[in-house]
Amino acid sequence: MREWIGSYDGKVIQFLTDTEKFYLVISAEKMKVRDGEYPSPDLTFKGASKLVSDVFTGKIRIGDAMKNWELVLIGAGHEGFALEKLVTTLMAEA
């Protein structure tokens, strides 16, 4: 996580799904989940909640979900791939 954040402490990744709206605030030391929408996130994931869950549990690759527009990334899309790598690494360790 520290490598991904670098000198930019406080990345904000937002999720807008059919059932909920929340965002992650990511620092070098921790990640916090907050309810609602953030006014200017670095990246927003927009898609069905099941699809977002499947992406972050490794059932579907993020690129594959984006190909048919089921998952839309708004903002700094490259951050999504870094987040996917982080989450899949954490899931593998759990």
N, C-alpha and C positions, 0 to 999 in steps of 0.2 A: 504494500500500500504506500509506503514511504517513497519508493522509487517512482510510482505513478504520480503522486502528488507533486514531488519535486519542491520547487520554491513557491508554488501556488497552493497555499494551505486554505482549504475551504471550498472545494469543488461542490457544485450542487447538481445532482441528477434527479430529474423529476419523472414521475410515472403518472400518466393519465389513462385509466382503463375504464371499462364499462361499469365497474363496481366500486372503484375507489380512486382517490387522488392523494398522492403522497410524494415526498421527496427525501433524498438522502443528502446529508451534509457530511462530506468526507474530508478528514484532515489526516495528517501523517500518523496520528496516534489512534484515531477512532472513527467510527461511522455512526451517525445518528439518523434515525428515521423520524420524520415529522409529517403530521397530517396536513392536508390541504395543498394549495398551489403556491409556488414560489414565483415572485414577479419577474425574475430574470435568471432562470437556471442556465447552467452551461450546456445542458442537454436535456431534452424531453423525449421519453419513450411514450408513444401513443398507440394503443392497440387493446385487443380483448385481454381480460385478466388471465384467462387460461393460456393464451399464447405467450404472454409475458412470463408467466410461471414456467412454461415449457422451455423457454429460452434460457432462463436462469437456473434451471435444474439440468440443463444439458440435453434435453430431449430434442430440441430444435436449435440449429445454429442461427445466430443473429442475422447473418447474411442471407440465409435461406428465407427467414421470416420477412425480410425486407424486400426480397425479389418480387413477390406478388402483392406488395403494398398492404399486407395484413398488419405489419408493424412499421410505423413511421418514426424516424428519428428527426428531431428538430433541434438544430444547433450544432455543436461540435461533435459530429458523429463518431470520430475516432475515439472519443471518451467511452462510448458504448462498448467497443471491443476491449478496452482496458478493464472496464467494469465486468464484462463477461468473463474475462480471464481470472480476475480476482474472485468472483463468486464461484466459479467452477473449481478453483483451487481450494477455497474454503469448504465447499461441499465434499471434495475428495478427502479432505483431512478429517471431516466429521464422522 
